[in-house]
Amino acid sequence: HSFSVTMSTTLAVFASLCCPDYERPWQMRNREDVSGSGFVIQGRRILTNAHCVEHATFITVRKYGSSEKVTATVVCISFDCDLAILEVTDEEGGEAFWKDLKPLQLTSAIPHLQDEVLVAGYPVGGDNISVTRGIVSRIEPIEYTENEEVRLLAVQIDAAVNSGNSGGPCFKDNKVIGIAFQGLDDADGISYIIPMTIVHHFLTEFEEKGTFGGFCSLGLQVQFMENKQLRKAYKMPKNTSGVLVRFVDPVSCVHGLVKMGDVLLAIDDVKISNDGSVRFRKRELIDYQHLVTQKFPGSTCKLSIFRDGNQIEIEASLKPIPELIPATGAAPALYVCWGGLVFVPMSLPYLFEAFGDDMEDAPVSLVGEVARARRSFADQQLVVLACVLVDEINYGYEDEEGRILKKVNGEDVINLKHLLKLLQDIQSGVITFEFDENIVLVFDAEEVLKKNQKILKSHKIPALTNII
């Protein structure tokens, strides 16, 4: 009986997605219909995966044993942890939908290795609910998205999680211990669930603020100190361990407090090993960043630093750090079109759209620039030439698509909005665009102003920019 109640609150989620076209941001991509799973939580809300409903224009949900669907909408979404909260908006069928539906019981415990779990959901290939059984095989932080700087705790299981299972609950003893969200493409029978520590973090901040601002980060890039000579060079005392700081993000909460060349020894008195791991439960190890991502924005943490032969203590007020190169669908689809040159902010969605998921066709110089990119100041954006709308004023420049813009008339480009202002201020004379690898494109400013509207009309582009 208890498991039948569990199944009744596991829902099928259907969504029509209309995603931005990051290569040509004045238009949207073709509609895509997808399905996933979700389940009922407190407050007449539904929890599912963000990738099931990102950029959704229409969402419906259906409960177990019913043929009726009701409309729903997203009230909170986080691409970082792949979670979304839905609310039913159907005025006619809403009350009937909630009849006999009770929220599932959520646990705060992280499962242990070899624990047996059940995954419920609605995978593609059928309309009825599917339940698969498996065991917990690994617990460690992984990259939920393509953003390598944010690694969150995940639980690996050997239960089948197929397309459509995403967002479905994972149970142990009839309590939800996680949410199914991805499988490994090149491995059979290996899947991941989002543990309830991440889910509670997301739900708690939503309840308090009505939104979710992301996970905290120190904004550090570090080098492991497993080599004895490296530790000796930095005068590390015996029986101490840590990681070497090699970059501090300018928008980090510890910028100006932590320096390049410091050794991070501990966070909140939890010692960091030379390979960047910290103790997690009895005999398990975990990446040190977990100590930071589990905290809420505004909370403090104490860093133990070894600098110039002395150990010092630093207290920092934590906050999330925006990505220099956005890695998810949260990336803004903005553009500036000038003289037929279409400029967009650099993002991984743009790169995947322009050059494929493996970026095999991407210029080597572009891949190198992205790999080496580090933020230099707070509002920095990398601006890329996404495409050239060929016209007589830009003829011969079309092979330079995919280049990163560095300067306009000798002035460094800060971000896309700054680029727009620079161009608007140039009413006569020459416009010189300088790109990576010293590529230069030159225009006559007056000719560009005469041609802009013609180019827009020819390509059915509504405006020179969509920056508000």
N, C-alpha and C positions, 0 to 999 in steps of 0.2 A: 504493500500500500504506500509506504513512504517513498519508494522509488517511482511509483506512478505519479505521485504529486510532483516529484522532481522533474519528470518528463513533461508534465503539463505546463511547467513554467519555463521550459526551454523552447524558444520561439524561432521561427524562420523569418529572416529579414530579406526583403527584396528592395533593390535600389536602382534607379536610373542615374547614371553618372554622366556628367558633362564637364570634362576636365579642360583646363586652359591649354592652349597651344603655345608652348614656351618659345617656339621658334618664330611664330607669327602671332604675337599676343593680342592683336586686334580681333582675333577670331577664336572660336572654341573648337575642340575636337569633336568627332562624331559621338553621338550618345552610345553608352555602353550599359547594358543591363546585367546586373550581377546579383548573386544571392549569397547569403551568409547565415549566421546563427546569432542568437542573443539570449538573454534570460532576464527575468524580472528581479528587480532590486527594490529596496525601500523607497517610498514616496511615489509609487506608480510610475516608476522609470524603468528603462530597459538598458542593459549594458551590452555593448558589442565591440567589434574591432573598428578602429578608425578607417582602415583601408576598405572596409565594406561599404562605407557611406561617404567617403571623401568626395567633395564637389558634387554631392547628390542633389538633383533637382526634384526628385520625388522618391518617397520611401513608404513602403507598406510592411506590416508585420502580420504574421499568422501564428496562432497558437496550435499546440498539438491537438489533433483530433478534430480540427475545424477546417472548413473550406473557405471561411470568410477572412478577408484581409481588411485591416484598418490602416489608415494613414498615420504617419509619424514624422517627427522632425528632429534634427540634431540640436541639442541645447548646450552641449560641450564636447569638444574634441581635442585630442592630443595626438599628434603624429609621432612625437618622441617615444611614447609608450604604447602606441597603437590602440588607444581606447576611445570610445565615444559613448555618450549618454543620449538616449532618445526619449521623447515623450510622445504619447499618442495624441493626435490632434483631431481625430475623427469624431465629430459632434454626434452623429447618428449612432454609430456602432461602438463608441468608446465605452459606455457603461456596460454593455453586453460583453465586450471583450474582457473587461477586468473582473467579471463575475467568476468566482471560484479560483482566481489566480492569487497566489500568495508568494511573497518574495522568498527567494532561496536564502538559506542560512550561509553566511560567509564566515570562514575561519580566518584568523590572522596568522596561523602557523604556516611555516614553510615545510613541505614534506621532506622526508628523509630518503636516502638511497634505498632502493628495493621496495619502497612503499607501492602498493597496488592501487591503481587509479582507474576511473571510468571517464570517458569523454563522450558527451552527448552533443548532437548537432544534426544539421541537415545537409550532408554532402551532396554534390551534384550526382545525377544518375538515378534519382528517385525523389518522391515527394514526402515519404515518411521519415520519422526520426531514426537516427542511427546511433547506436551505442557501441563503443569499442573499449577493450580492456588493455591495460599495459602496466608497466612498472617504471618508476623513477630511476633513470640511469645516470644523470649528471645534474649538478646545480652550479651555475657559474654566470658571471656577467657576460652578455653578448651585445652586439650592435643590433638594435631593433631596426634601425634604418641604415642608410648609407653613410650617416654621420659617424666617423670613426672616433670622434672626441667624446661621444656619449655612449657608455656601456652600462646597461641595466641588468639586474638579476633576472635570470630565466631558468626554467626547469625543463630539462630534456627528458622525454618519455619515449617509449617504444610503441605506444598506441598509434593507430593510423589517424592522421589529421589530413584530410583531403580538402580540395577546393569546396567551399560551402560550409565546412566545419568551423571556419574562422569565427570567433566570437562566442562559440559554444562553451558551456561550463565544463570544468574538469572536477570530478568528485572523489572524495575519500570519506567513507563512512557517511554518505549522504550530505556532506558539507562541501561547499565549493572551495577548492584549494588553488584554483587557477583558471585561466581562460585560454583556450586554444587560439594560436595565432599564426603559426607558420610551421612548415616542414622543410627538410633539406632536399633540394632538387636532385643532388647527386648521391643520395643515400636512401635506401628503403627502410621504412619502419622507424625513422628518427624524426621526431617532432618536438616542438617547443610550446610550453604554456607560460603565460604571464602569471607569476606568483601573486598571492593576495597582498603581500607587502607593497607591491607596486600599485595594485588596484586600490587599496585603502589610501595610499598617498594621493592618488588622483581624485578619489571621491571626497576625501577630507578637504582638500583645497577647494574643490568645486562647491562644497556645502558652505564653506566659510566666505568665499569670494565671488561665487557665481561664475567662475571661469577657472582655467588652469594655465599658469604662466610658464610651466616647464620645470625641469629638474636642475638643481643647483650644481655648479661646477666651480672648481678653483681656477680653471683656465690655464693650467700648466701643461707643458710638454716636458717629459722627463726621460732620462736615460737610466737603465738599470745599472747597478754597481756590483755586479757579481765578480768582476775582475779585481784581483788583489792589488795590482799595480795602480788601478784607477782609484781605489779607496786610499791607498798610500799617498798618491799625489794630492788628494784633498784632505790629508792628515786626519783621516777617520780613526778614532780610537778603537781599540780592540773591543769586541763584543757589542759594537754598534752597527746598525745597518740602516739603509734608506735608499732613496733614489735621487739622482742628480737633476736639478732644474736646468733645462736648456732653453726655455722660452716662457715668458709670462704675458698673457694676453693683455693688451692695454685697457680693456674694459673689465678685467678680472677684479674681484673684490680684494685681492691681495697684491694688485699692481702698486708698486711703490713700497710694499712691505716685504715681499719676497723678491729676491734678485736671481738673475742667471748666475749659476755657479754655486748656489745654495744647495745643501743636501736636506731633503725632507725626511725627517727621522720618524715622526709619529703624527697622528691626528687624534685629538682628544685622548692622548696617552695610550693609544693603540699603536704598537710598534709596527713599522713597515719593513718588510724584508728587502734584501738587495734585489730581488726580482719583482718588486712592486706589489707583493701579496701581503695580506693580513690574515690573522686567524679568524675563522668563521666556524662557530660551534666547536665541537671537540677536535676532530682530526681533519677538518676541511679548511682549505685556503680559498681566498677570494681576492679580487683586485682591490687595491686600496681606495679607488674612486667610489666604491660602494658606501664607504663611510660618509661621503659627501652627498651623493645622490639621494640617500634616504632622508636627508634633512629638508625642512621647508624653508622657502625664501624668508630672509630676515632673522633666521636662527644663527647662532654663533658657533664657531668651532675653534679649537686651539691647535695651532701648528707648532711642532717642535722642529726647529731649524738648526743645522750645524753650519756656521759661517766663520771663516777665518780662524779656525781653531777653537771657537766657542759655541756652546749651545745656547740658543735664545728661544723664547716663547712668543708667539704672535697670535693675537685673537682677531678673527675676521668675521664680518657679517655676510652671510652667504647670499648668493643670488644666481639665477640662471644667466647664461651667456649666449647671446644670439650668434648663430653661425656666420662666418665670413662668406662661405659658399653654402647656401641653404641646400639641404639634402632631401627634403620631403615636399609633398604637395602643398605645404604651407608657404612655399616660396612665392613671392609676388610675381604675377605675370605682367610686367610693365615693359614699355618700349618707348624709344624716341626714333622717329624716322626723319632723316635730314639728307636731302640730296639723293634720296633712294637708298641711303645706308640705314639699316635697321639695327639699332643698338638695344641690348637687353642686359639686365643684371646676370652675372654668372651664377648658375645653379646646377645642381646635378640633374634635376628634371629636364633642363634645357640640353645638357650634354647627352643624356640618354635619348632624348627625342631627335637630336640632330645627328648623332653618331652611333646610335644603337646602345643596348645595355652593356655590352663589353667595350664600347668606344674604340673598336678596331679601326674605324675610319677617321678617327680624330687626328688632327695634325699633331705631330710629336711635340712641337713647341707648346701647343695648348695643354697637352697632358702634363708636360713638365711645369708649366706655369701654375696649373691647378695644384699639383703635388707639392710645390714649394711655397704656395701662398700662405702668408701669415699676416694677421691684422697689424697695421701700423698705427691706426688712430680709430676713434670711436665710431664714426659714421661711414667708414670705408666700405665701398662696394667694388668688386671687379666688374668692369663693363666690357662686354664682348660684342663684336660685329657679327650679328646672327645671320643676316642675309643681305644681299645687294639686289635691289629692284632695278634691273638694268635699264639705263637711259643714256642718252648721248653725253650727259655731263659726268657719268660715272663709268662709262664704258672702259673696260680693261682692268677694272678693280674687282671684278666678281670672284677672282681666284683667292681673294684675301678674307673670305668668310671664315669665321672661327678665330679671328685674331683678337687679342686683348688690347683694348685702347689704353694708352698711357697718357698722352698729352694732346691738347688742342691749342694750336698757336703758342706752343712752348709752356703752357700752364698745365700742371698735373691735374688729372681728372679724379675727383674725390669719390663721386658716385653718379648714378644716372641723373638724379635731379640737378646736380652741379653741372653735368654735361649739358643739359637742356638750357640752363642759364647762360653758360658760356656761348652756346650757339645763338641764342636769342640776342645776345649783346653784340654779335658780329654782323653788322649791316653792310659792310663794304670791304673791299680788299680781298685778301687771300685767306682761306681756311686750310690749315694744315693739320691733318690727323696723324699722330705718331703711335705706332703699334709695337708689339713685341717683335724681336729680331730686327729692329730698326726699319720696319716697313713704314713708308710715308705715302699718304694719299692727300692730294692737293686739289682744292676747288676754288672757283671764283664765287665769293659770297653773294654778289648781286645775281649771278646766274642761278644759284641755288634757290634764292628767294623767289625768283620768277618761275622756277620749275617745280617747286614743292607741291603745289596744289594739283598740277597736272599728273604728277607721279601718284599722288594719293588717289585721285579719281580713276586712273588707269588700273590700279590694283584694288579698288574698292575698299580703301582704308579710310575710316571715318575722320581721323584727326592725326596731326603730327605726333601726338603723344597721348597716352592715357594716364599720365601723372597728374594728380589733382593738386 
